[in-house]
Amino acid sequence: MTKLQEISTVEWLQQLIDRYRALLEIYAESLRVYDGYKGSYKSLSFKPSVHKDDSILRFIPTNLHNQELRVYSLNPDSHDDAVSKPPEGVYLYTTFGAPAAFVYKFKNGLRQIEEKKKKYEKLLSEQKDSAKQVQLERSITLLDLEYSERQDICFTQATAALVTAFQLRISTLLSSIDHAEEVATLGFMVEFESLLSTHGNENGMLGDMSVAIRMLKDCYFRIGCLIERGAPPAQISPMRWPISVEKI
């Protein structure tokens, strides 16, 4: 390795270190805000669209809402209060903006990054020139950084929406033993629908969303009884795989 190459490598490594330091500062500040709802975020009860690209709120899903639709059978000849009777059906919906890294824009979404990395890896395996090999290796490293940063954002948003939907579902299971047995037997089934297109930035959003939802297959819930008051809140495993949300 020449002196010039050594200097270039040191500068390259320093850039990576600086990037990680900046990320740690952002993550630490996010934790402080989430823990105390400080400053201009104090009055927020959820993250509206106007904050979708807010750096500090990057891990919170946008426009997260729960909706509960109850259907009652009405007798037109009766003046009884239908709401006092059991509903014919209950339909639960959790709506939120696509889990996506708005803070990084959408030149590439997670799915597009995966595809680009495969392309670079193929080129690297066929490349004989050492200088071009180094260039490709660095490009792959940058893609890995970019992927990890976007993944942290998108997966956290998707997980928060999943937990919210599960909590809503649990509230209805308390009044229906049949539904409770269904979830215990089949598991918690979730369906995602999207109104995004493949045009412009929305294609990158879809790339983020598709990977984030795919990653949810490694999530699971474990439910138990609270033995005493003051028990610790739900905990999320710090390991990336598998992810568990536990309430004991």
C-alpha positions in Angstrom: 0.0 0.0 0.0 1.4 3.4 -1.0 1.5 6.4 1.3 -1.3 8.1 -0.7 -3.4 5.0 -0.3 -2.7 4.9 3.5 -3.8 8.6 3.9 -6.9 7.9 1.8 -7.8 4.9 4.0 -7.4 6.9 7.2 -9.6 9.7 5.8 -12.2 7.1 4.8 -12.3 5.5 8.2 -12.5 9.0 9.9 -15.5 9.8 7.7 -17.2 6.6 8.9 -16.4 7.4 12.6 -17.7 11.0 12.2 -20.9 9.6 10.7 -21.4 7.2 13.6 -20.8 9.9 16.1 -23.4 12.1 14.5 -25.9 9.3 14.6 -25.3 8.6 18.2 -25.9 12.2 19.1 -29.2 12.1 17.2 -30.3 8.8 18.8 -29.4 10.1 22.3 -31.3 13.3 21.8 -34.3 11.3 20.5 -34.3 9.2 23.7 -34.2 12.4 25.8 -37.2 13.8 24.0 -39.2 10.6 24.1 -38.5 10.2 27.8 -39.7 13.6 28.8 -41.6 15.2 25.9 -39.4 18.2 26.2 -39.2 21.5 24.4 -41.4 22.1 21.3 -42.5 18.4 21.4 -44.1 18.6 24.8 -47.7 19.1 23.6 -47.6 16.4 20.9 -49.8 13.4 21.5 -48.9 11.9 18.2 -46.7 12.7 15.2 -48.6 14.6 12.5 -47.6 14.8 8.8 -46.0 18.2 9.3 -43.3 16.4 11.4 -42.8 13.4 9.1 -39.2 14.5 8.3 -38.4 15.7 11.8 -34.9 14.3 12.6 -35.7 13.8 16.3 -39.1 12.2 15.7 -37.8 9.9 12.9 -38.6 6.7 14.8 -42.2 7.5 15.5 -44.9 6.5 13.0 -46.7 9.3 11.3 -50.5 9.9 11.8 -50.9 6.8 13.9 -54.6 6.3 14.7 -56.8 3.5 16.1 -60.4 3.2 14.7 -63.1 1.0 16.1 -66.3 0.5 14.1 -69.2 -1.1 15.9 -72.3 -2.4 14.0 -75.7 -2.6 15.7 -78.9 -4.0 14.5 -81.7 -1.4 14.8 -85.4 -2.1 15.0 -87.2 0.8 13.4 -90.3 0.2 15.5 -88.4 0.3 18.8 -87.1 3.2 20.7 -84.6 1.2 22.6 -81.1 2.5 22.8 -79.1 0.2 20.4 -75.8 1.1 22.0 -76.8 -0.5 25.2 -77.1 -3.9 23.3 -74.1 -6.0 22.2 -72.9 -5.1 18.7 -73.5 -7.4 15.8 -69.8 -6.9 14.8 -66.7 -5.0 15.8 -64.2 -3.9 13.2 -60.8 -2.6 14.2 -58.4 -0.6 12.1 -55.0 1.0 12.8 -54.0 3.6 10.2 -50.6 5.3 9.9 -48.3 6.7 7.3 -46.1 4.2 5.5 -43.0 3.3 7.6 -40.4 5.3 5.7 -37.2 7.3 6.3 -38.5 10.7 5.3 -35.5 12.3 7.0 -33.2 10.7 4.3 -35.5 11.4 1.4 -36.2 8.7 -1.2 -33.5 8.5 -3.8 -33.3 4.9 -2.6 -35.6 2.9 -0.3 -34.6 -0.2 1.6 -35.6 -2.6 -1.2 -33.7 -0.5 -3.7 -30.6 -0.5 -1.5 -30.8 -4.3 -1.3 -31.0 -4.6 -5.0 -28.1 -2.1 -5.5 -25.9 -4.0 -3.0 -26.4 -7.3 -4.9 -25.4 -5.5 -8.1 -22.2 -4.2 -6.5 -21.4 -7.5 -4.9 -21.7 -9.2 -8.3 -19.4 -6.5 -9.9 -16.9 -7.0 -7.0 -16.7 -10.8 -7.6 -15.9 -10.2 -11.2 -13.5 -7.3 -10.7 -9.7 -7.9 -11.1 -8.4 -4.4 -10.7 -7.4 -3.8 -7.0 -8.2 -0.1 -7.0 -11.7 -0.7 -8.4 -12.2 -3.5 -5.9 -11.5 -1.0 -3.1 -13.9 1.4 -4.6 -16.6 -1.2 -4.8 -15.9 -2.4 -1.3 -16.3 1.1 0.0 -19.5 1.6 -2.0 -20.9 -1.6 -0.4 -19.9 -0.4 3.1 -21.7 2.9 2.5 -24.8 1.0 1.4 -24.7 -1.1 4.5 -24.5 2.1 6.6 -27.4 3.7 4.7 -29.4 0.5 5.0 -28.9 0.2 8.7 -29.9 3.8 9.3 -33.0 3.5 7.2 -33.8 0.1 8.8 -33.7 1.5 12.3 -36.2 4.2 11.3 -38.6 2.1 9.2 -38.7 -1.0 11.4 -39.2 1.1 14.6 -42.2 2.8 13.0 -43.7 -0.4 11.8 -43.2 -2.1 15.2 -44.8 0.8 17.0 -47.9 0.5 14.7 -48.0 -3.3 15.2 -47.9 -2.9 19.0 -50.6 -0.3 18.8 -52.8 -2.5 16.7 -52.2 -5.5 19.0 -53.1 -3.4 22.1 -56.4 -2.4 20.4 -57.1 -6.0 19.6 -56.4 -7.1 23.1 -59.0 -4.7 24.5 -61.7 -6.4 22.6 -60.5 -9.9 23.5 -61.4 -9.2 27.2 -65.1 -9.3 26.3 -65.0 -12.3 23.9 -63.6 -15.7 24.9 -64.1 -16.9 21.3 -61.8 -14.2 19.9 -59.3 -14.8 22.7 -59.1 -18.5 21.8 -58.8 -17.6 18.2 -55.8 -15.4 18.7 -54.2 -18.0 21.1 -54.6 -20.7 18.5 -53.8 -18.9 15.2 -51.7 -16.0 16.5 -52.2 -12.3 15.8 -52.9 -11.9 12.1 -52.2 -8.5 10.5 -52.9 -7.2 7.0 -51.3 -4.2 5.5 -52.8 -2.1 2.8 -51.2 0.8 1.0 -52.4 3.7 -1.2 -48.9 4.5 -2.4 -47.9 4.2 -6.1 -44.6 3.4 -7.8 -44.3 7.0 -9.1 -41.5 9.3 -7.9 -40.7 9.4 -4.2 -43.5 7.0 -3.4 -41.5 4.2 -5.0 -38.8 4.8 -2.4 -41.5 4.9 0.3 -42.7 1.5 -0.9 -39.2 0.2 -0.8 -38.9 1.2 2.8 -42.3 -0.1 3.7 -42.0 -3.5 2.0 -38.8 -4.3 3.9 -40.1 -3.0 7.2 -43.2 -5.1 7.0 -41.2 -8.1 5.9 -39.1 -7.7 9.0 -42.2 -7.9 11.2 -42.3 -11.7 10.6 -39.6 -12.0 13.2 -41.6 -10.2 15.9 -43.6 -12.1 18.5 -45.6 -11.2 21.6 -45.5 -13.0 24.9 -48.3 -12.2 27.3 -48.5 -13.0 31.0 -50.3 -11.8 34.2 -49.1 -8.8 36.2 -48.4 -10.2 39.6 -48.3 -6.9 41.5 -48.7 -3.2 41.0 -45.6 -1.3 39.9 -44.4 -4.0 37.6 -42.0 -2.9 34.9 -43.4 -1.7 31.5 -43.2 -3.7 28.3 -39.7 -4.4 27.2 -38.3 -4.8 23.7 -35.4 -7.0 23.1 -32.2 -5.1 22.2 -31.2 -7.7 19.7 -32.2 -7.2 16.1 -33.3 -10.8 15.5 -35.7 -12.0 16.6 -37.6 -9.0 18.1 -39.8 -9.7 21.1 -42.2 -7.4 22.8 -42.9 -8.8 26.2 -45.5 -7.9 28.8 -45.2 -10.1 31.9 
